[in-house]
Structures are given as C-alpha cells and as structure tokens.
Amino acid sequence: MLKIDALEVRGLIAKKGYSLRSFSKENDMSISYLSTILNNKANPGPKMAKRIADALGVEIEDIFEFDIKEEVR
C-alpha cells in the first residue's frame, strides 16, 4: 500500500506555483480524487502515484511511504 506524504506534496505543488486545482487540471487529474489522496482518505494506485511524482519532478520514494506487509506462514 502507498501512503502519501501530503505535506511534502502540497509544498512541492506550491513551490511549482500551482494551486491544487491548477495542478490537477494541468496534469489531467481529478481535483476531488487528488484532494481525497492528500487528505489521506484514499490511497493511490501505483500508476497514479507515478503520475503525481512525475508531475512534481521527484521520485515516488520521495513523496510516498510503502507499507509492505509480509505474509506469515
């Protein structure tokens, strides 16, 4: 599961001169879905995580925390 560092992402979006709305529009993302992700009410899939990271010019690992649970046998 991917968990976003919402404060980092919001900071990067602002640093690039975008509002959430303009960032989502420029990168063809739903503002409501982006907002839901940034409010930690939904976790993005791998493709969306990559799109967000690419749009911000960072690596996925810079803005997402990976929660990998090992299967116990």
PQR file of N, CA, C, O and H, with PARSE charges and radii, in Angstrom:
ATOM      1  N   MET A   1       0.848  -1.177   0.000 -0.4000 1.5000
ATOM      2  CA  MET A   1       0.000   0.000   0.000 -0.0000 2.0000
ATOM      3  C   MET A   1       0.895   1.242   0.000  0.5500 1.7000
ATOM      4  O   MET A   1       1.968   1.247   0.602 -0.5500 1.4000
ATOM      5  N   LEU A   2       0.447   2.264  -0.667 -0.4000 1.5000
ATOM      6  CA  LEU A   2       1.170   3.533  -0.730 -0.0000 2.0000
ATOM      7  C   LEU A   2       0.496   4.551   0.185  0.5500 1.7000
ATOM      8  O   LEU A   2      -0.724   4.717   0.153 -0.5500 1.4000
ATOM      9  H   LEU A   2      -0.425   2.259  -1.156  0.4000 1.0000
ATOM     10  N   LYS A   3       1.289   5.219   0.986 -0.4000 1.5000
ATOM     11  CA  LYS A   3       0.764   6.305   1.809 -0.0000 2.0000
ATOM     12  C   LYS A   3       1.533   7.563   1.439  0.5500 1.7000
ATOM     13  O   LYS A   3       2.764   7.580   1.442 -0.5500 1.4000
ATOM     14  H   LYS A   3       2.280   5.083   1.012  0.4000 1.0000
ATOM     15  N   ILE A   4       0.802   8.597   1.127 -0.4000 1.5000
ATOM     16  CA  ILE A   4       1.416   9.832   0.635 -0.0000 2.0000
ATOM     17  C   ILE A   4       1.868  10.732   1.785  0.5500 1.7000
ATOM     18  O   ILE A   4       1.234  10.783   2.839 -0.5500 1.4000
ATOM     19  H   ILE A   4      -0.198   8.584   1.125  0.4000 1.0000
ATOM     20  N   ASP A   5       2.959  11.429   1.566 -0.4000 1.5000
ATOM     21  CA  ASP A   5       3.414  12.475   2.481 -0.0000 2.0000
ATOM     22  C   ASP A   5       2.732  13.759   1.995  0.5500 1.7000
ATOM     23  O   ASP A   5       3.288  14.519   1.202 -0.5500 1.4000
ATOM     24  H   ASP A   5       3.474  11.388   0.710  0.4000 1.0000
ATOM     25  N   ALA A   6       1.519  13.975   2.490 -0.4000 1.5000
ATOM     26  CA  ALA A   6       0.672  15.055   1.989 -0.0000 2.0000
ATOM     27  C   ALA A   6       1.307  16.435   2.154  0.5500 1.7000
ATOM     28  O   ALA A   6       1.194  17.279   1.265 -0.5500 1.4000
ATOM     29  H   ALA A   6       1.067  13.357   3.134  0.4000 1.0000
ATOM     30  N   LEU A   7       1.967  16.665   3.273 -0.4000 1.5000
ATOM     31  CA  LEU A   7       2.591  17.980   3.479 -0.0000 2.0000
ATOM     32  C   LEU A   7       3.693  18.228   2.459  0.5500 1.7000
ATOM     33  O   LEU A   7       3.821  19.332   1.929 -0.5500 1.4000
ATOM     34  H   LEU A   7       2.059  15.980   3.995  0.4000 1.0000
ATOM     35  N   GLU A   8       4.484  17.202   2.188 -0.4000 1.5000
ATOM     36  CA  GLU A   8       5.560  17.327   1.199 -0.0000 2.0000
ATOM     37  C   GLU A   8       4.976  17.618  -0.183  0.5500 1.7000
ATOM     38  O   GLU A   8       5.466  18.493  -0.897 -0.5500 1.4000
ATOM     39  H   GLU A   8       4.379  16.305   2.618  0.4000 1.0000
ATOM     40  N   VAL A   9       3.936  16.888  -0.553 -0.4000 1.5000
ATOM     41  CA  VAL A   9       3.325  17.070  -1.874 -0.0000 2.0000
ATOM     42  C   VAL A   9       2.706  18.456  -1.994  0.5500 1.7000
ATOM     43  O   VAL A   9       2.890  19.133  -3.006 -0.5500 1.4000
ATOM     44  H   VAL A   9       3.538  16.177   0.027  0.4000 1.0000
ATOM     45  N   ARG A  10       1.980  18.880  -0.978 -0.4000 1.5000
ATOM     46  CA  ARG A  10       1.386  20.223  -1.013 -0.0000 2.0000
ATOM     47  C   ARG A  10       2.473  21.290  -1.149  0.5500 1.7000
ATOM     48  O   ARG A  10       2.312  22.264  -1.885 -0.5500 1.4000
ATOM     49  H   ARG A  10       1.830  18.330  -0.156  0.4000 1.0000
ATOM     50  N   GLY A  11       3.581  21.094  -0.431 -0.4000 1.5000
ATOM     51  CA  GLY A  11       4.700  22.033  -0.519 -0.0000 2.0000
ATOM     52  C   GLY A  11       5.312  22.067  -1.909  0.5500 1.7000
ATOM     53  O   GLY A  11       5.621  23.138  -2.431 -0.5500 1.4000
ATOM     54  H   GLY A  11       3.712  20.303   0.167  0.4000 1.0000
ATOM     55  N   LEU A  12       5.488  20.891  -2.511 -0.4000 1.5000
ATOM     56  CA  LEU A  12       6.060  20.822  -3.860 -0.0000 2.0000
ATOM     57  C   LEU A  12       5.131  21.450  -4.897  0.5500 1.7000
ATOM     58  O   LEU A  12       5.581  22.126  -5.823 -0.5500 1.4000
ATOM     59  H   LEU A  12       5.238  20.021  -2.087  0.4000 1.0000
ATOM     60  N   ILE A  13       3.834  21.219  -4.728 -0.4000 1.5000
ATOM     61  CA  ILE A  13       2.855  21.817  -5.643 -0.0000 2.0000
ATOM     62  C   ILE A  13       2.935  23.343  -5.547  0.5500 1.7000
ATOM     63  O   ILE A  13       2.970  24.033  -6.566 -0.5500 1.4000
ATOM     64  H   ILE A  13       3.468  20.671  -3.976  0.4000 1.0000
ATOM     65  N   ALA A  14       2.962  23.864  -4.319 -0.4000 1.5000
ATOM     66  CA  ALA A  14       3.043  25.316  -4.114 -0.0000 2.0000
ATOM     67  C   ALA A  14       4.362  25.869  -4.649  0.5500 1.7000
ATOM     68  O   ALA A  14       4.392  26.939  -5.258 -0.5500 1.4000
ATOM     69  H   ALA A  14       2.934  23.303  -3.491  0.4000 1.0000
ATOM     70  N   LYS A  15       5.448  25.138  -4.418 -0.4000 1.5000
ATOM     71  CA  LYS A  15       6.769  25.586  -4.873 -0.0000 2.0000
ATOM     72  C   LYS A  15       6.812  25.723  -6.392  0.5500 1.7000
ATOM     73  O   LYS A  15       7.525  26.577  -6.921 -0.5500 1.4000
ATOM     74  H   LYS A  15       5.424  24.269  -3.923  0.4000 1.0000
ATOM     75  N   LYS A  16       6.051  24.886  -7.092 -0.4000 1.5000
ATOM     76  CA  LYS A  16       5.995  24.957  -8.547 -0.0000 2.0000
ATOM     77  C   LYS A  16       5.023  26.043  -9.015  0.5500 1.7000
ATOM     78  O   LYS A  16       4.873  26.268 -10.216 -0.5500 1.4000
ATOM     79  H   LYS A  16       5.472  24.193  -6.662  0.4000 1.0000
ATOM     80  N   GLY A  17       4.362  26.716  -8.063 -0.4000 1.5000
ATOM     81  CA  GLY A  17       3.477  27.820  -8.406 -0.0000 2.0000
ATOM     82  C   GLY A  17       2.053  27.415  -8.735  0.5500 1.7000
ATOM     83  O   GLY A  17       1.303  28.192  -9.324 -0.5500 1.4000
ATOM     84  H   GLY A  17       4.484  26.533  -7.088  0.4000 1.0000
ATOM     85  N   TYR A  18       1.679  26.206  -8.360 -0.4000 1.5000
ATOM     86  CA  TYR A  18       0.338  25.712  -8.644 -0.0000 2.0000
ATOM     87  C   TYR A  18      -0.555  25.789  -7.417  0.5500 1.7000
ATOM     88  O   TYR A  18      -0.084  25.734  -6.281 -0.5500 1.4000
ATOM     89  H   TYR A  18       2.289  25.574  -7.882  0.4000 1.0000
ATOM     90  N   SER A  19      -1.842  25.915  -7.665 -0.4000 1.5000
ATOM     91  CA  SER A  19      -2.841  25.622  -6.648 -0.0000 2.0000
ATOM     92  C   SER A  19      -3.182  24.145  -6.869  0.5500 1.7000
ATOM     93  O   SER A  19      -2.788  23.572  -7.885 -0.5500 1.4000
ATOM     94  H   SER A  19      -2.225  25.960  -8.588  0.4000 1.0000
ATOM     95  N   LEU A  20      -3.897  23.528  -5.950 -0.4000 1.5000
ATOM     96  CA  LEU A  20      -4.286  22.127  -6.167 -0.0000 2.0000
ATOM     97  C   LEU A  20      -5.119  21.999  -7.439  0.5500 1.7000
ATOM     98  O   LEU A  20      -4.948  21.061  -8.217 -0.5500 1.4000
ATOM     99  H   LEU A  20      -4.217  23.993  -5.124  0.4000 1.0000
ATOM    100  N   ARG A  21      -6.015  22.951  -7.634 -0.4000 1.5000
ATOM    101  CA  ARG A  21      -6.886  22.908  -8.817 -0.0000 2.0000
ATOM    102  C   ARG A  21      -6.076  23.024 -10.105  0.5500 1.7000
ATOM    103  O   ARG A  21      -6.285  22.249 -11.039 -0.5500 1.4000
ATOM    104  H   ARG A  21      -6.154  23.714  -7.002  0.4000 1.0000
ATOM    105  N   SER A  22      -5.159  23.979 -10.164 -0.4000 1.5000
ATOM    106  CA  SER A  22      -4.381  24.154 -11.394 -0.0000 2.0000
ATOM    107  C   SER A  22      -3.432  22.978 -11.620  0.5500 1.7000
ATOM    108  O   SER A  22      -3.207  22.577 -12.762 -0.5500 1.4000
ATOM    109  H   SER A  22      -4.989  24.609  -9.406  0.4000 1.0000
ATOM    110  N   PHE A  23      -2.875  22.423 -10.544 -0.4000 1.5000
ATOM    111  CA  PHE A  23      -2.005  21.253 -10.669 -0.0000 2.0000
ATOM    112  C   PHE A  23      -2.785  20.065 -11.223  0.5500 1.7000
ATOM    113  O   PHE A  23      -2.318  19.372 -12.127 -0.5500 1.4000
ATOM    114  H   PHE A  23      -3.058  22.749  -9.617  0.4000 1.0000
ATOM    115  N   SER A  24      -3.974  19.838 -10.674 -0.4000 1.5000
ATOM    116  CA  SER A  24      -4.774  18.699 -11.132 -0.0000 2.0000
ATOM    117  C   SER A  24      -5.205  18.890 -12.584  0.5500 1.7000
ATOM    118  O   SER A  24      -5.191  17.939 -13.365 -0.5500 1.4000
ATOM    119  H   SER A  24      -4.352  20.401  -9.940  0.4000 1.0000
ATOM    120  N   LYS A  25      -5.584  20.106 -12.947 -0.4000 1.5000
ATOM    121  CA  LYS A  25      -6.009  20.377 -14.321 -0.0000 2.0000
ATOM    122  C   LYS A  25      -4.843  20.234 -15.294  0.5500 1.7000
ATOM    123  O   LYS A  25      -4.988  19.615 -16.349 -0.5500 1.4000
ATOM    124  H   LYS A  25      -5.596  20.878 -12.312  0.4000 1.0000
ATOM    125  N   GLU A  26      -3.697  20.796 -14.951 -0.4000 1.5000
ATOM    126  CA  GLU A  26      -2.506  20.739 -15.802 -0.0000 2.0000
ATOM    127  C   GLU A  26      -2.045  19.299 -16.044  0.5500 1.7000
ATOM    128  O   GLU A  26      -1.495  18.978 -17.098 -0.5500 1.4000
ATOM    129  H   GLU A  26      -3.578  21.299 -14.094  0.4000 1.0000
ATOM    130  N   ASN A  27      -2.277  18.439 -15.049 -0.4000 1.5000
ATOM    131  CA  ASN A  27      -1.800  17.060 -15.127 -0.0000 2.0000
ATOM    132  C   ASN A  27      -2.925  16.054 -15.351  0.5500 1.7000
ATOM    133  O   ASN A  27      -2.750  14.855 -15.134 -0.5500 1.4000
ATOM    134  H   ASN A  27      -2.724  18.700 -14.192  0.4000 1.0000
ATOM    135  N   ASP A  28      -4.076  16.553 -15.785 -0.4000 1.5000
ATOM    136  CA  ASP A  28      -5.223  15.719 -16.138 -0.0000 2.0000
ATOM    137  C   ASP A  28      -5.608  14.744 -15.023  0.5500 1.7000
ATOM    138  O   ASP A  28      -5.759  13.542 -15.241 -0.5500 1.4000
ATOM    139  H   ASP A  28      -4.218  17.527 -15.960  0.4000 1.0000
ATOM    140  N   MET A  29      -5.762  15.309 -13.815 -0.4000 1.5000
ATOM    141  CA  MET A  29      -6.176  14.533 -12.652 -0.0000 2.0000
ATOM    142  C   MET A  29      -7.457  15.150 -12.103  0.5500 1.7000
ATOM    143  O   MET A  29      -7.676  16.356 -12.216 -0.5500 1.4000
ATOM    144  H   MET A  29      -5.639  16.285 -13.638  0.4000 1.0000
ATOM    145  N   SER A  30      -8.277  14.331 -11.521 -0.4000 1.5000
ATOM    146  CA  SER A  30      -9.486  14.827 -10.881 -0.0000 2.0000
ATOM    147  C   SER A  30      -9.105  15.574  -9.598  0.5500 1.7000
ATOM    148  O   SER A  30      -8.400  15.027  -8.751 -0.5500 1.4000
ATOM    149  H   SER A  30      -8.099  13.351 -11.429  0.4000 1.0000
ATOM    150  N   ILE A  31      -9.564  16.809  -9.453 -0.4000 1.5000
ATOM    151  CA  ILE A  31      -9.271  17.584  -8.246 -0.0000 2.0000
ATOM    152  C   ILE A  31      -9.845  16.891  -7.021  0.5500 1.7000
ATOM    153  O   ILE A  31      -9.223  16.896  -5.959 -0.5500 1.4000
ATOM    154  H   ILE A  31     -10.136  17.254 -10.142  0.4000 1.0000
ATOM    155  N   SER A  32     -11.024  16.295  -7.156 -0.4000 1.5000
ATOM    156  CA  SER A  32     -11.626  15.638  -5.995 -0.0000 2.0000
ATOM    157  C   SER A  32     -10.817  14.408  -5.582  0.5500 1.7000
ATOM    158  O   SER A  32     -10.645  14.155  -4.390 -0.5500 1.4000
ATOM    159  H   SER A  32     -11.529  16.290  -8.019  0.4000 1.0000
ATOM    160  N   TYR A  33     -10.320  13.642  -6.557 -0.4000 1.5000
ATOM    161  CA  TYR A  33      -9.517  12.461  -6.228 -0.0000 2.0000
ATOM    162  C   TYR A  33      -8.178  12.887  -5.628  0.5500 1.7000
ATOM    163  O   TYR A  33      -7.731  12.301  -4.642 -0.5500 1.4000
ATOM    164  H   TYR A  33     -10.460  13.848  -7.525  0.4000 1.0000
ATOM    165  N   LEU A  34      -7.540  13.891  -6.204 -0.4000 1.5000
ATOM    166  CA  LEU A  34      -6.271  14.381  -5.670 -0.0000 2.0000
ATOM    167  C   LEU A  34      -6.462  14.880  -4.241  0.5500 1.7000
ATOM    168  O   LEU A  34      -5.645  14.587  -3.368 -0.5500 1.4000
ATOM    169  H   LEU A  34      -7.903  14.367  -7.005  0.4000 1.0000
ATOM    170  N   SER A  35      -7.517  15.618  -3.999 -0.4000 1.5000
ATOM    171  CA  SER A  35      -7.808  16.128  -2.665 -0.0000 2.0000
ATOM    172  C   SER A  35      -8.051  14.985  -1.681  0.5500 1.7000
ATOM    173  O   SER A  35      -7.591  15.034  -0.540 -0.5500 1.4000
ATOM    174  H   SER A  35      -8.181  15.856  -4.708  0.4000 1.0000
ATOM    175  N   THR A  36      -8.767  13.967  -2.119 -0.4000 1.5000
ATOM    176  CA  THR A  36      -9.027  12.797  -1.280 -0.0000 2.0000
ATOM    177  C   THR A  36      -7.721  12.104  -0.901  0.5500 1.7000
ATOM    178  O   THR A  36      -7.542  11.687   0.244 -0.5500 1.4000
ATOM    179  H   THR A  36      -9.141  13.927  -3.046  0.4000 1.0000
ATOM    180  N   ILE A  37      -6.812  11.984  -1.864 -0.4000 1.5000
ATOM    181  CA  ILE A  37      -5.499  11.378  -1.605 -0.0000 2.0000
ATOM    182  C   ILE A  37      -4.709  12.231  -0.615  0.5500 1.7000
ATOM    183  O   ILE A  37      -4.131  11.708   0.337 -0.5500 1.4000
ATOM    184  H   ILE A  37      -6.957  12.323  -2.794  0.4000 1.0000
ATOM    185  N   LEU A  38      -4.685  13.539  -0.840 -0.4000 1.5000
ATOM    186  CA  LEU A  38      -3.904  14.434   0.015 -0.0000 2.0000
ATOM    187  C   LEU A  38      -4.477  14.577   1.420  0.5500 1.7000
ATOM    188  O   LEU A  38      -3.773  14.997   2.339 -0.5500 1.4000
ATOM    189  H   LEU A  38      -5.155  13.964  -1.614  0.4000 1.0000
ATOM    190  N   ASN A  39      -5.737  14.233   1.589 -0.4000 1.5000
ATOM    191  CA  ASN A  39      -6.362  14.241   2.913 -0.0000 2.0000
ATOM    192  C   ASN A  39      -6.314  12.857   3.556  0.5500 1.7000
ATOM    193  O   ASN A  39      -6.965  12.609   4.570 -0.5500 1.4000
ATOM    194  H   ASN A  39      -6.309  13.891   0.843  0.4000 1.0000
ATOM    195  N   ASN A  40      -5.530  11.958   2.950 -0.4000 1.5000
ATOM    196  CA  ASN A  40      -5.348  10.586   3.438 -0.0000 2.0000
ATOM    197  C   ASN A  40      -6.661   9.829   3.630  0.5500 1.7000
ATOM    198  O   ASN A  40      -6.804   9.025   4.551 -0.5500 1.4000
ATOM    199  H   ASN A  40      -5.000  12.160   2.126  0.4000 1.0000
ATOM    200  N   LYS A  41      -7.616  10.103   2.739 -0.4000 1.5000
ATOM    201  CA  LYS A  41      -8.882   9.380   2.764 -0.0000 2.0000
ATOM    202  C   LYS A  41      -8.907   8.283   1.713  0.5500 1.7000
ATOM    203  O   LYS A  41      -9.819   7.458   1.686 -0.5500 1.4000
ATOM    204  H   LYS A  41      -7.500  10.756   1.990  0.4000 1.0000
ATOM    205  N   ALA A  42      -7.894   8.278   0.844 -0.4000 1.5000
ATOM    206  CA  ALA A  42      -7.747   7.238  -0.181 -0.0000 2.0000
ATOM    207  C   ALA A  42      -6.264   7.088  -0.469  0.5500 1.7000
ATOM    208  O   ALA A  42      -5.490   8.036  -0.334 -0.5500 1.4000
ATOM    209  H   ALA A  42      -7.153   8.949   0.866  0.4000 1.0000
ATOM    210  N   ASN A  43      -5.884   5.896  -0.863 -0.4000 1.5000
ATOM    211  CA  ASN A  43      -4.504   5.638  -1.256 -0.0000 2.0000
ATOM    212  C   ASN A  43      -4.473   5.450  -2.766  0.5500 1.7000
ATOM    213  O   ASN A  43      -5.279   4.701  -3.317 -0.5500 1.4000
ATOM    214  H   ASN A  43      -6.513   5.126  -0.972  0.4000 1.0000
ATOM    215  N   PRO A  44      -3.555   6.119  -3.428 -0.5600 1.5000
ATOM    216  CA  PRO A  44      -3.493   5.995  -4.887  0.2800 2.0000
ATOM    217  C   PRO A  44      -2.911   4.654  -5.302  0.5500 1.7000
ATOM    218  O   PRO A  44      -2.140   4.035  -4.569 -0.5500 1.4000
ATOM    219  N   GLY A  45      -3.297   4.226  -6.486 -0.4000 1.5000
ATOM    220  CA  GLY A  45      -2.682   3.044  -7.067 -0.0000 2.0000
ATOM    221  C   GLY A  45      -1.300   3.406  -7.575  0.5500 1.7000
ATOM    222  O   GLY A  45      -0.937   4.582  -7.610 -0.5500 1.4000
ATOM    223  H   GLY A  45      -3.923   4.729  -7.082  0.4000 1.0000
ATOM    224  N   PRO A  46      -0.530   2.409  -7.968 -0.5600 1.5000
ATOM    225  CA  PRO A  46       0.832   2.661  -8.452  0.2800 2.0000
ATOM    226  C   PRO A  46       0.911   3.623  -9.636  0.5500 1.7000
ATOM    227  O   PRO A  46       1.821   4.449  -9.701 -0.5500 1.4000
ATOM    228  N   LYS A  47      -0.030   3.523 -10.568 -0.4000 1.5000
ATOM    229  CA  LYS A  47       0.006   4.406 -11.743 -0.0000 2.0000
ATOM    230  C   LYS A  47      -0.225   5.863 -11.353  0.5500 1.7000
ATOM    231  O   LYS A  47       0.465   6.759 -11.841 -0.5500 1.4000
ATOM    232  H   LYS A  47      -0.770   2.852 -10.516  0.4000 1.0000
ATOM    233  N   MET A  48      -1.194   6.095 -10.475 -0.4000 1.5000
ATOM    234  CA  MET A  48      -1.472   7.467 -10.039 -0.0000 2.0000
ATOM    235  C   MET A  48      -0.312   8.002  -9.213  0.5500 1.7000
ATOM    236  O   MET A  48       0.050   9.172  -9.340 -0.5500 1.4000
ATOM    237  H   MET A  48      -1.754   5.367 -10.079  0.4000 1.0000
ATOM    238  N   ALA A  49       0.269   7.166  -8.374 -0.4000 1.5000
ATOM    239  CA  ALA A  49       1.426   7.590  -7.579 -0.0000 2.0000
ATOM    240  C   ALA A  49       2.556   8.035  -8.501  0.5500 1.7000
ATOM    241  O   ALA A  49       3.201   9.054  -8.250 -0.5500 1.4000
ATOM    242  H   ALA A  49      -0.025   6.216  -8.270  0.4000 1.0000
ATOM    243  N   LYS A  50       2.796   7.279  -9.559 -0.4000 1.5000
ATOM    244  CA  LYS A  50       3.850   7.625 -10.516 -0.0000 2.0000
ATOM    245  C   LYS A  50       3.506   8.920 -11.240  0.5500 1.7000
ATOM    246  O   LYS A  50       4.383   9.755 -11.458 -0.5500 1.4000
ATOM    247  H   LYS A  50       2.273   6.452  -9.763  0.4000 1.0000
ATOM    248  N   ARG A  51       2.242   9.101 -11.613 -0.4000 1.5000
ATOM    249  CA  ARG A  51       1.828  10.335 -12.296 -0.0000 2.0000
ATOM    250  C   ARG A  51       2.063  11.557 -11.415  0.5500 1.7000
ATOM    251  O   ARG A  51       2.547  12.587 -11.887 -0.5500 1.4000
ATOM    252  H   ARG A  51       1.529   8.422 -11.436  0.4000 1.0000
ATOM    253  N   ILE A  52       1.721  11.440 -10.139 -0.4000 1.5000
ATOM    254  CA  ILE A  52       1.915  12.562  -9.218 -0.0000 2.0000
ATOM    255  C   ILE A  52       3.405  12.865  -9.072  0.5500 1.7000
ATOM    256  O   ILE A  52       3.823  14.020  -9.160 -0.5500 1.4000
ATOM    257  H   ILE A  52       1.328  10.604  -9.756  0.4000 1.0000
ATOM    258  N   ALA A  53       4.200  11.823  -8.848 -0.4000 1.5000
ATOM    259  CA  ALA A  53       5.649  12.012  -8.690 -0.0000 2.0000
ATOM    260  C   ALA A  53       6.263  12.612  -9.951  0.5500 1.7000
ATOM    261  O   ALA A  53       7.060  13.547  -9.872 -0.5500 1.4000
ATOM    262  H   ALA A  53       3.860  10.885  -8.777  0.4000 1.0000
ATOM    263  N   ASP A  54       5.895  12.077 -11.110 -0.4000 1.5000
ATOM    264  CA  ASP A  54       6.433  12.597 -12.375 -0.0000 2.0000
ATOM    265  C   ASP A  54       6.059  14.062 -12.577  0.5500 1.7000
ATOM    266  O   ASP A  54       6.886  14.866 -13.009 -0.5500 1.4000
ATOM    267  H   ASP A  54       5.248  11.318 -11.175  0.4000 1.0000
ATOM    268  N   ALA A  55       4.808  14.407 -12.263 -0.4000 1.5000
ATOM    269  CA  ALA A  55       4.346  15.787 -12.431 -0.0000 2.0000
ATOM    270  C   ALA A  55       5.107  16.747 -11.517  0.5500 1.7000
ATOM    271  O   ALA A  55       5.274  17.923 -11.839 -0.5500 1.4000
ATOM    272  H   ALA A  55       4.136  13.754 -11.912  0.4000 1.0000
ATOM    273  N   LEU A  56       5.564  16.235 -10.378 -0.4000 1.5000
ATOM    274  CA  LEU A  56       6.311  17.068  -9.432 -0.0000 2.0000
ATOM    275  C   LEU A  56       7.816  17.013  -9.672  0.5500 1.7000
ATOM    276  O   LEU A  56       8.580  17.759  -9.061 -0.5500 1.4000
ATOM    277  H   LEU A  56       5.428  15.279 -10.116  0.4000 1.0000
ATOM    278  N   GLY A  57       8.229  16.124 -10.568 -0.4000 1.5000
ATOM    279  CA  GLY A  57       9.653  16.007 -10.880 -0.0000 2.0000
ATOM    280  C   GLY A  57      10.465  15.347  -9.780  0.5500 1.7000
ATOM    281  O   GLY A  57      11.640  15.659  -9.590 -0.5500 1.4000
ATOM    282  H   GLY A  57       7.608  15.518 -11.065  0.4000 1.0000
ATOM    283  N   VAL A  58       9.828  14.428  -9.052 -0.4000 1.5000
ATOM    284  CA  VAL A  58      10.512  13.721  -7.968 -0.0000 2.0000
ATOM    285  C   VAL A  58      10.333  12.215  -8.150  0.5500 1.7000
ATOM    286  O   VAL A  58       9.547  11.768  -8.985 -0.5500 1.4000
ATOM    287  H   VAL A  58       8.873  14.174  -9.206  0.4000 1.0000
ATOM    288  N   GLU A  59      11.062  11.456  -7.371 -0.4000 1.5000
ATOM    289  CA  GLU A  59      10.907  10.002  -7.367 -0.0000 2.0000
ATOM    290  C   GLU A  59       9.729   9.635  -6.473  0.5500 1.7000
ATOM    291  O   GLU A  59       9.417  10.354  -5.523 -0.5500 1.4000
ATOM    292  H   GLU A  59      11.701  11.819  -6.692  0.4000 1.0000
ATOM    293  N   ILE A  60       9.080   8.524  -6.775 -0.4000 1.5000
ATOM    294  CA  ILE A  60       7.951   8.067  -5.961 -0.0000 2.0000
ATOM    295  C   ILE A  60       8.354   7.959  -4.491  0.5500 1.7000
ATOM    296  O   ILE A  60       7.592   8.339  -3.601 -0.5500 1.4000
ATOM    297  H   ILE A  60       9.334   7.940  -7.546  0.4000 1.0000
ATOM    298  N   GLU A  61       9.549   7.443  -4.245 -0.4000 1.5000
ATOM    299  CA  GLU A  61      10.024   7.248  -2.871 -0.0000 2.0000
ATOM    300  C   GLU A  61      10.152   8.557  -2.093  0.5500 1.7000
ATOM    301  O   GLU A  61      10.158   8.551  -0.862 -0.5500 1.4000
ATOM    302  H   GLU A  61      10.168   7.134  -4.967  0.4000 1.0000
ATOM    303  N   ASP A  62      10.254   9.674  -2.806 -0.4000 1.5000
ATOM    304  CA  ASP A  62      10.385  10.974  -2.145 -0.0000 2.0000
ATOM    305  C   ASP A  62       9.079  11.459  -1.525  0.5500 1.7000
ATOM    306  O   ASP A  62       9.096  12.249  -0.581 -0.5500 1.4000
ATOM    307  H   ASP A  62      10.249   9.679  -3.806  0.4000 1.0000
ATOM    308  N   ILE A  63       7.956  10.993  -2.046 -0.4000 1.5000
ATOM    309  CA  ILE A  63       6.669  11.510  -1.566 -0.0000 2.0000
ATOM    310  C   ILE A  63       5.706  10.436  -1.074  0.5500 1.7000
ATOM    311  O   ILE A  63       4.631  10.744  -0.561 -0.5500 1.4000
ATOM    312  H   ILE A  63       7.943  10.351  -2.812  0.4000 1.0000
ATOM    313  N   PHE A  64       6.095   9.180  -1.234 -0.4000 1.5000
ATOM    314  CA  PHE A  64       5.241   8.089  -0.775 -0.0000 2.0000
ATOM    315  C   PHE A  64       5.988   7.172   0.168  0.5500 1.7000
ATOM    316  O   PHE A  64       7.196   6.972   0.049 -0.5500 1.4000
ATOM    317  H   PHE A  64       6.969   8.929  -1.651  0.4000 1.0000
ATOM    318  N   GLU A  65       5.242   6.621   1.107 -0.4000 1.5000
ATOM    319  CA  GLU A  65       5.761   5.629   2.028 -0.0000 2.0000
ATOM    320  C   GLU A  65       5.131   4.301   1.616  0.5500 1.7000
ATOM    321  O   GLU A  65       3.918   4.210   1.429 -0.5500 1.4000
ATOM    322  H   GLU A  65       4.260   6.784   1.204  0.4000 1.0000
ATOM    323  N   PHE A  66       5.946   3.298   1.481 -0.4000 1.5000
ATOM    324  CA  PHE A  66       5.452   1.991   1.081 -0.0000 2.0000
ATOM    325  C   PHE A  66       5.206   1.154   2.324  0.5500 1.7000
ATOM    326  O   PHE A  66       6.101   0.981   3.150 -0.5500 1.4000
ATOM    327  H   PHE A  66       6.932   3.372   1.633  0.4000 1.0000
ATOM    328  N   ASP A  67       3.995   0.636   2.455 -0.4000 1.5000
ATOM    329  CA  ASP A  67       3.638  -0.216   3.584 -0.0000 2.0000
ATOM    330  C   ASP A  67       3.484  -1.629   3.043  0.5500 1.7000
ATOM    331  O   ASP A  67       2.439  -1.997   2.507 -0.5500 1.4000
ATOM    332  H   ASP A  67       3.267   0.776   1.784  0.4000 1.0000
ATOM    333  N   ILE A  68       4.543  -2.413   3.194 -0.4000 1.5000
ATOM    334  CA  ILE A  68       4.532  -3.777   2.670 -0.0000 2.0000
ATOM    335  C   ILE A  68       4.397  -4.732   3.843  0.5500 1.7000
ATOM    336  O   ILE A  68       5.242  -4.766   4.737 -0.5500 1.4000
ATOM    337  H   ILE A  68       5.393  -2.115   3.629  0.4000 1.0000
ATOM    338  N   LYS A  69       3.330  -5.497   3.825 -0.4000 1.5000
ATOM    339  CA  LYS A  69       3.101  -6.467   4.889 -0.0000 2.0000
ATOM    340  C   LYS A  69       3.507  -7.843   4.386  0.5500 1.7000
ATOM    341  O   LYS A  69       3.063  -8.296   3.331 -0.5500 1.4000
ATOM    342  H   LYS A  69       2.644  -5.469   3.099  0.4000 1.0000
ATOM    343  N   GLU A  70       4.346  -8.485   5.152 -0.4000 1.5000
ATOM    344  CA  GLU A  70       4.788  -9.818   4.772 -0.0000 2.0000
ATOM    345  C   GLU A  70       3.754 -10.840   5.211  0.5500 1.7000
ATOM    346  O   GLU A  70       3.142 -10.724   6.273 -0.5500 1.4000
ATOM    347  H   GLU A  70       4.706  -8.117   6.010  0.4000 1.0000
ATOM    348  N   GLU A  71       3.580 -11.835   4.368 -0.4000 1.5000
ATOM    349  CA  GLU A  71       2.659 -12.907   4.689 -0.0000 2.0000
ATOM    350  C   GLU A  71       3.353 -13.858   5.645  0.5500 1.7000
ATOM    351  O   GLU A  71       4.464 -14.314   5.376 -0.5500 1.4000
ATOM    352  H   GLU A  71       4.077 -11.929   3.505  0.4000 1.0000
ATOM    353  N   VAL A  72       2.706 -14.156   6.752 -0.4000 1.5000
ATOM    354  CA  VAL A  72       3.262 -15.072   7.745 -0.0000 2.0000
ATOM    355  C   VAL A  72       2.692 -16.449   7.482  0.5500 1.7000
ATOM    356  O   VAL A  72       1.482 -16.625   7.341 -0.5500 1.4000
ATOM    357  H   VAL A  72       1.803 -13.785   6.970  0.4000 1.0000
ATOM    358  N   ARG A  73       3.594 -17.431   7.418 -0.4000 1.5000
ATOM    359  CA  ARG A  73       3.136 -18.811   7.159 -0.0000 2.0000
ATOM    360  C   ARG A  73       3.289 -19.658   8.381  0.5500 1.7000
ATOM    361  O   ARG A  73       2.957 -20.844   8.355 -0.5500 1.4000
ATOM    362  H   ARG A  73       4.577 -17.288   7.532  0.4000 1.0000
TER
END
